[in-house]
Amino acid sequence: MSRQSVAKAHQKIQELSWEPQYHTPVSHYGTDYTFRKAQKKDPLKQVLRSYFPMQEEKDHRVYGAQDGAIRGNMFRQVQERWLEWQKLFLSIIPLPEISAARAMPLLFRTVPNPELHNGQAIQMIDEVRHSTIQQNLKRLYMNNYIDPAGFNSSLRNFQNDYCGTIGRQFAEGFITGDAITAASIYLTIVAETAFTNTLFVAMPAEAAANGDYLLPTVFHSVQSDESRHISNGYATLLMALSDESNHQLLERDLRYAWWNNHRVVDAAIGTFIEYGTKDRRKDRESYAEMWRRWIYDDYYRSYLVPLEKYGLVIPHDLIEEAWNQIWNKGYVHEVAQFFATGWLANYWRIDPMTDADFEWFEYKYPGWYERYGKWWENYNRLSKPNGHHPIVAENVDYVYPHRCWTCMVPCLVREDMVLDQVDGQWRTYCHEECRWTDAVAFRPTYQGRETPNMGQLIGKREWETLYHGWNWADVVSDMGYVRDDGKTMVAQPHLDLDDQKKLWTLDHLRRMPEVQSPNVLLNQMTDAERAAFVADYNKQGPAGRPAPATS
Amino acid sequence: MSGAGKGELNKGQPVTNKHKVRFEPVGIEIDVDEDQTILRAAAEQGIMLMHGCKEGQCASCKSFVLEGEDIEHDRYSTFALPDYEKEEGYTLLCRAHAYEDVTIELLNYDEDMIRSGLPIQQAVAEVVSKDPVTHDMRHLVLRLIEPGEVKFFPGQYMDISVPGGAGSGGAGSGAGAVRSFSMANTSSRDGLLEFVIKVYAGGLFSRFLDSELRAGDRLELTGPFGVFTLRDSDAELVFVGGGAGMAPILSLLRSMAERGIHRKATFFYGARTRRDLCFEQELAAIAEKLPNFRYVPALSHHDPSHGDWDGEAGLITDVVKRLTGSLAGAHAYVCGPPPMVEAAIPLLETLGVPDKRVYYDKFTTTGEPSD
């Protein structure tokens, strides 16, 4: 009894109840889940007396590493290919962190478990800390890296960018819809428990391999808080499971959250890791290999499957399908190709692939060259201005894709694209599961049951529609991706800054045809035209190739 | 104790370099090879420990070493385990190798889930015997055929498929009805599964058990399931059982006797008459082995024609109320017919058992409503 045990200290703390006695909380964000039969527990025995010293120590060490990086001139030695992609990644990632902080109060109100409020409060503090040290990392890159353009404006950039909208959609997932769907299932059960390993463990390893040891320091500091968050999710899930009326909603939400996380995280992190690295050692794990180990073998088989006997309906089919997309349908490669197609609408530079890259891709993903090799050779050929347009406006056997209304990644695996008319608008979806998410899951009724808290996926979702009918030069000016001289673009399809003649300017863009929103055009079609469009689209690919001509 | 005779443990066999790792406060003990991380060894033995990256970076598996020093770690992030925490006794189980017997306090676990890692298996077993232990209860013993062993925790149950009307065996697991029965024994290598089954007039499995099932017949099983398992701590234990609720409680008691767990424990067992009592001798033997254990049978409808009775009388819940004082901080395990369970839970809470420490299995029948 006298042992100084952490578990016992934790038990004592539970006696200090968080339930407010002095007022009735107002609920802005409700849930359709019920917690009538749930036991109220908190699996993680963590107390603030050890939490704050630990965080202080971790912050000190991040500052120390930052000093070291400046003294060691790390910023001039890091691979530019890698650091350019960090302009995108570090513009996005603080937003999910802050969204996660905002998600915690949704749970205070909706999960009747005073024990867990301790953990949710800690998570909220964690997320603010993460966002702060990530933004500080970005500031250091901006001040010290050879090309600060893109780091300086990234808070404004990501939210309406060609690629950044995908990240915005992900961050908004933590606070969109039913409070439990968003803050618990989407954020803690799927994003944090399954996908942070690729985000915060694999990414830093790749950064280090490219000469950046500061990013790993910051992200290890972040990742070592994940235990608290995983535990919050697990406790809430077990509570939800004990009320059978929740099982239907859990099944729905796990399907949505799993699929959406796969679509977004695998797209972004897969691209950073596979196309942002110069490390082409054959024994380096590919994204697919990491995914198999962390997400399939561990998350799926050792975390999710044991919950099946407690009534959790696991989307086995979607887990297999996500793997099918990554391994057989080239999901990550299709995304990287799309990101590079629209390089001019971005705020970082994308390095062409070299023979060493080709060799590695062919080794890790047999058949890669046959699908994607030609296109990347074209990308290389068209990377310096020489009387031609940027690649998006040249004929390189690539059909510009439609956006998926739900996940905001385009419909890149062409055969999977489906169409639906929702809320009076024709929408394209990258996969049947994304159609289901918008047309079935995010609705005020689900399988005959009232789900008023679910909300809907609305707003200005598609980047292309924002700029339908605009000239490209005006688009880039409007987004602010122009360098100090007022005409040279921030984005470039190569890394060579030495010769002004090799850099693209607004003048090059002015000659291009205007931006067309595929969704606007889709809604102008007649029924017959739309049917023909779908038939053609589904025959396109891989690598965005036009449908074979029918004889 | 642990240090003495360490070298003799192998008894002349090749050195295997295994050590005991005990997890507190759940009281689970496993053998861990030096080559394996503690997390990995636990997973292989069905113990679900909380973890994340398995790379020593996310700190989900961070735990506290209560006893033992000799732990080596594979490469890990010092953000997940700073040196000062390591010196205080923290460890990362996903990177930790034990080089002596150690006791680890888990900081991140759910008591109900920690044992859920035992794989659920489809099994075929053969009937060894089905002896009556009372006028309406049968002691069904099965021997596993394929696989030869199914690991389970004491207190867990299996689903047994009731073969469909036509013939036996071939009904398939999907087609026929399924009934859940708790094991009365503890998991062992011999592949035996013991059940105590009450025969209800018109009960689906009962009728099949009494009239059709023969020694040598084969049954299909799925399992193990359930969280009616012992949460080890120093707390007093109260078991309240009735009817076939004997089975999982007997399993827990047998396990305590095997492991020498000397916690204060009382087993209140309710029966109608003298002829409804069973396993009396074995329970007496357990009481001899575990001096802090007491078995209290009680009869609700004593009939002198079945013999003398100088034990407790009345409904079992009334007996618990009469004989126990405060049960503050105790852990209670309740298993029996639904009315008994429903009466026992509020009573135990009134006596001071914390609501999250009342563990129960309630069984339903397909025959007549139980008494």
Contacts between the chains, C-beta under 8 A, distances in Angstrom:
chain1	res1	chain2	res2	distance
A	1	B	234	7.8
A	3	B	66	7.5
A	5	B	25	7.7
A	5	B	64	7.8
A	5	B	66	7.9
A	5	B	105	6.1
A	6	B	64	5.9
A	6	B	105	6.8
A	6	B	107	5.6
A	7	B	25	5.9
A	7	B	105	6.4
A	7	B	106	8.0
A	7	B	107	6.9
A	39	B	355	8.0
A	39	B	356	5.4
A	40	B	356	7.5
A	41	B	110	6.7
A	41	B	356	6.7
A	43	B	50	6.8
A	43	B	108	5.8
A	43	B	109	5.6
A	43	B	110	4.3
A	44	B	50	7.8
A	44	B	107	6.6
A	44	B	108	4.4
A	45	B	106	8.0
A	45	B	107	4.5
A	45	B	108	6.9
A	46	B	107	6.8
A	46	B	108	7.8
A	54	B	82	7.0
A	54	B	85	7.1
A	57	B	82	5.4
A	57	B	84	7.1
A	58	B	79	5.5
A	58	B	82	7.5
A	61	B	78	7.7
A	61	B	79	7.1
A	193	B	52	7.2
A	196	B	52	7.6
A	196	B	58	7.4
A	197	B	52	6.8
A	197	B	53	4.9
A	197	B	55	7.9
A	197	B	58	7.4
A	200	B	57	7.6
A	200	B	58	7.7
A	201	B	53	5.0
A	201	B	55	5.7
A	201	B	57	5.4
A	201	B	58	7.3
A	217	B	79	7.9
A	220	B	57	5.9
A	220	B	77	4.4
A	220	B	79	4.2
A	220	B	80	7.2
A	221	B	79	5.0
A	223	B	53	7.0
A	223	B	57	5.1
A	223	B	58	5.1
A	223	B	59	8.0
A	223	B	77	7.6
A	223	B	79	7.5
A	223	B	80	7.6
A	224	B	57	6.5
A	224	B	58	6.3
A	224	B	59	4.4
A	224	B	77	6.5
A	224	B	79	4.3
A	224	B	80	4.2
A	225	B	59	7.4
A	226	B	52	5.6
A	226	B	53	7.8
A	226	B	58	4.3
A	226	B	59	7.1
A	226	B	60	6.5
A	227	B	50	7.5
A	227	B	52	6.4
A	227	B	58	5.8
A	227	B	59	4.4
A	227	B	60	3.8
A	227	B	61	7.7
A	227	B	62	6.4
A	227	B	108	6.3
A	230	B	50	7.2
A	230	B	52	5.6
A	230	B	58	7.6
A	230	B	60	5.4
A	231	B	50	6.6
A	231	B	60	7.3
A	231	B	108	5.5
A	234	B	50	7.3
A	234	B	110	6.8
A	234	B	113	8.0
A	235	B	110	7.2
A	238	B	110	6.3
A	238	B	112	7.3
A	238	B	113	7.0
A	294	B	53	7.4
A	298	B	54	6.6
A	302	B	43	6.7
A	302	B	48	7.7
A	302	B	117	7.7
A	306	B	48	6.2
A	306	B	113	7.5
A	306	B	116	4.8
A	306	B	117	6.0
A	307	B	116	7.9
A	309	B	116	7.2
A	309	B	120	6.2
A	309	B	225	5.7
A	310	B	116	7.8
